[in-house]
Amino acid sequence: MPAGELRYPSPVSSPPPSQATETPVVVEEDEAWVWAQIKAEARRDAESEPALASYLYSTILSHSSLERSLSFHLGNKLCSSTLLSTLLYDLFLNTFSSDPSLRAAAVADLRAARVRDPACVSFSHCLLNYKGFLACQAHRVAHKLWNQSRRPLALALHSRISDVFAVDIHPAAKIGKGILFDHATGVVIGETAVVGNNVSILHHVTLGGTGKACGDRHPKIGDGVLIGAGATILGNVKIGAGAKIGAGSVVLIDVPPRTTAVGNPARLVGGKEKPSRHEECPGESMDHTSFISEWSDYII
């Protein structure tokens, strides 16, 4: 199958979230539609690959809702000999069931992966196999526990997420929705970091501090930002909405909205005084390399 081909094409009747008004009714309908797609995909996969039939039944087809399936899957992924899957299932299910915003964020993240990643062949593939997606949903639960002052449990969950998925997000960090952690291995996000909506982050990205300073000390990432593989952003700096951070860059100062920062140390494409600005939302377009024609230092 070609990398960009949709295995289970979405019907025209389902508009992307950006075209829909974010009312509770619309959010609930969107969640129901995505869950119906996931179950249909799981049935097709079970029929085409009988070896997976039992696995697909236990993780998806036996459940009545997305939050139940996700809670079951996360509980089994993150359990240990002393942190039981049944305990985690109850924790995840109670949290997802009581907070519609967490369910809406999970649906937005599923859509983000499906639209932005050509390797994502179905919603069910993302739900079951994308560790960036799973780490992000588990983090949302840890974040809620942190805000409820259940911090020992939040930190225990954070530790398991890091161990299992190789994604280290402090439970106090604030993460928006429509997030894609592409590949996800080695992503580190510090305690006071904030990540906006519709952001795409590649593997081995660090949103870190600059040393032993306390207080508000981590990056603030605006909506629609794209951060390339291996990029490092340090300190309480602002990455403006729609900005693009090139792979391997080291960013220590603010980056204006809709500009591109590349290099170590990072510099703005087009220069500091009149940087080149793009119109598209890179966090959604996933355009990593269009700046190269303007990057005079790029030599092979």
NORPE-V716800 format. One record per residue. N is the residue number from 1. RES is the residue in one small letter. PHI is phi in radians with two decimals (999 if undefined). NEAR is the number of other ideal C-beta (glycine too) atoms within 8 Angstrom. Layout:
BEGIN
n:res:phi:near
N:RES:PHI:NEAR
N:RES:PHI:NEAR
END
This chain:
BEGIN
n:res:phi:near
1:m:999:5
2:p:-1.00:4
3:a:-1.02:6
4:g:-1.62:4
5:e:-1.37:6
6:l:-1.42:6
7:r:-1.18:7
8:y:-2.14:11
9:p:-1.01:4
10:s:-1.35:7
11:p:-1.18:5
12:v:-1.08:4
13:s:-1.22:4
14:s:-1.80:7
15:p:-1.30:6
16:p:-1.10:7
17:p:-0.97:10
18:s:-1.13:4
19:q:-1.69:5
20:a:-1.96:9
21:t:-1.34:4
22:e:-1.41:7
23:t:-1.58:6
24:p:-0.98:6
25:v:-1.15:6
26:v:-1.13:10
27:v:-1.08:13
28:e:-1.14:9
29:e:-1.15:8
30:d:-1.13:13
31:e:-1.09:12
32:a:-1.13:8
33:w:-1.15:9
34:v:-1.11:13
35:w:-1.13:10
36:a:-1.09:8
37:q:-1.10:13
38:i:-1.07:15
39:k:-1.17:10
40:a:-1.12:9
41:e:-1.11:14
42:a:-1.11:12
43:r:-1.09:10
44:r:-1.09:9
45:d:-1.17:12
46:a:-1.13:13
47:e:-1.24:7
48:s:-1.41:5
49:e:-2.38:8
50:p:-0.99:6
51:a:-1.08:4
52:l:-1.72:9
53:a:-1.05:9
54:s:-1.14:6
55:y:-1.09:7
56:l:-1.18:14
57:y:-1.14:10
58:s:-1.24:7
59:t:-1.60:11
60:i:-2.22:13
61:l:-1.21:9
62:s:-1.46:5
63:h:-1.82:9
64:s:-1.62:3
65:s:-2.73:7
66:l:-1.10:12
67:e:-1.16:12
68:r:-1.23:10
69:s:-1.10:13
70:l:-1.12:13
71:s:-1.11:13
72:f:-1.08:12
73:h:-1.17:12
74:l:-1.14:13
75:g:-1.04:15
76:n:-1.28:9
77:k:-1.20:9
78:l:-1.75:13
79:c:-1.25:9
80:s:-2.46:6
81:s:-1.14:3
82:t:-2.00:4
83:l:-2.03:10
84:l:-1.30:7
85:s:-1.10:8
86:t:-1.15:7
87:l:-1.10:9
88:l:-1.16:14
89:y:-1.02:11
90:d:-1.08:8
91:l:-1.10:11
92:f:-1.13:15
93:l:-1.12:11
94:n:-1.08:8
95:t:-1.26:12
96:f:-1.12:14
97:s:-1.19:7
98:s:-1.57:5
99:d:-2.33:9
100:p:-1.04:8
101:s:-1.15:6
102:l:-1.22:13
103:r:-1.18:13
104:a:-1.11:13
105:a:-1.15:13
106:a:-1.10:14
107:v:-1.12:13
108:a:-1.09:13
109:d:-1.22:15
110:l:-1.06:13
111:r:-1.11:12
112:a:-1.04:14
113:a:-1.11:14
114:r:-1.12:11
115:v:-1.47:8
116:r:-1.59:11
117:d:-1.87:10
118:p:-1.12:5
119:a:-1.44:5
120:c:-1.50:11
121:v:-1.45:8
122:s:-2.90:13
123:f:-1.10:12
124:s:-1.14:13
125:h:-1.06:11
126:c:-1.14:13
127:l:-1.01:14
128:l:-1.54:9
129:n:-2.11:6
130:y:-1.53:12
131:k:-1.19:12
132:g:-1.11:15
133:f:-1.10:13
134:l:-1.13:12
135:a:-1.10:15
136:c:-1.16:14
137:q:-1.18:14
138:a:-1.14:15
139:h:-1.07:15
140:r:-1.02:12
141:v:-1.19:14
142:a:-1.06:15
143:h:-1.11:14
144:k:-1.14:11
145:l:-1.05:14
146:w:-1.04:12
147:n:-1.24:6
148:q:-1.58:6
149:s:1.11:5
150:r:-1.71:8
151:r:-1.26:9
152:p:-1.02:6
153:l:-1.21:9
154:a:-1.06:13
155:l:-1.25:10
156:a:-1.13:9
157:l:-1.17:14
158:h:-1.00:14
159:s:-1.12:8
160:r:-1.17:12
161:i:-1.04:16
162:s:-1.13:10
163:d:-1.11:6
164:v:-1.45:9
165:f:-1.84:13
166:a:1.01:9
167:v:-2.20:16
168:d:-2.01:10
169:i:-2.05:15
170:h:-1.07:10
171:p:-1.09:14
172:a:-1.45:8
173:a:-1.12:17
174:k:-1.77:8
175:i:-2.10:11
176:g:-1.34:12
177:k:-2.10:9
178:g:1.23:12
179:i:-1.67:17
180:l:-2.10:14
181:f:-1.67:12
182:d:-1.44:11
183:h:1.28:8
184:a:1.34:14
185:t:-0.93:9
186:g:1.43:9
187:v:-1.22:16
188:v:-2.25:10
189:i:-2.27:12
190:g:-1.40:13
191:e:-1.00:8
192:t:-1.78:11
193:a:-1.25:14
194:v:-2.29:10
195:v:-2.07:13
196:g:-1.33:12
197:n:-1.50:10
198:n:1.00:14
199:v:-1.76:17
200:s:-2.06:16
201:i:-2.24:11
202:l:-1.52:13
203:h:-1.17:11
204:h:1.00:9
205:v:-1.62:16
206:t:-2.08:10
207:l:-1.94:13
208:g:-2.11:11
209:g:-1.59:9
210:t:-1.93:8
211:g:2.81:4
212:k:-1.68:3
213:a:-1.08:7
214:c:-1.76:4
215:g:1.42:5
216:d:-1.31:5
217:r:-2.38:12
218:h:-2.12:16
219:p:-1.16:16
220:k:-2.06:10
221:i:-1.79:13
222:g:-1.30:13
223:d:-1.11:11
224:g:1.26:14
225:v:-1.44:18
226:l:-2.03:15
227:i:-2.08:13
228:g:-1.27:14
229:a:-1.01:10
230:g:1.32:10
231:a:-1.27:16
232:t:-2.21:10
233:i:-2.14:15
234:l:-2.12:12
235:g:1.64:10
236:n:-1.42:8
237:v:-1.93:13
238:k:-1.89:8
239:i:-1.80:15
240:g:-1.11:13
241:a:-0.98:10
242:g:1.30:15
243:a:-1.40:17
244:k:-2.27:15
245:i:-1.95:17
246:g:-1.17:14
247:a:-1.00:9
248:g:1.34:9
249:s:-1.31:14
250:v:-2.10:11
251:v:-1.95:16
252:l:-2.14:9
253:i:-2.32:5
254:d:-1.06:7
255:v:-2.05:14
256:p:-1.14:9
257:p:-1.03:8
258:r:0.98:10
259:t:-2.08:16
260:t:-2.11:13
261:a:-1.97:15
262:v:-2.44:11
263:g:1.90:10
264:n:-2.35:6
265:p:-1.27:7
266:a:-1.18:14
267:r:-2.23:8
268:l:-1.38:13
269:v:-1.12:12
270:g:1.66:9
271:g:1.73:6
272:k:-1.17:5
273:e:-1.29:4
274:k:-2.31:4
275:p:-1.16:12
276:s:-1.16:10
277:r:-2.11:7
278:h:-1.90:11
279:e:-1.63:4
280:e:-1.31:8
281:c:-1.66:8
282:p:-1.11:15
283:g:-1.09:14
284:e:-1.81:12
285:s:-1.34:8
286:m:1.04:10
287:d:-1.48:9
288:h:-1.60:9
289:t:-2.22:5
290:s:-1.13:7
291:f:-1.31:12
292:i:-1.06:7
293:s:-1.11:5
294:e:-1.75:8
295:w:-1.69:9
296:s:-1.12:4
297:d:-1.49:5
298:y:-1.36:6
299:i:-2.31:3
300:i:-1.93:2
END
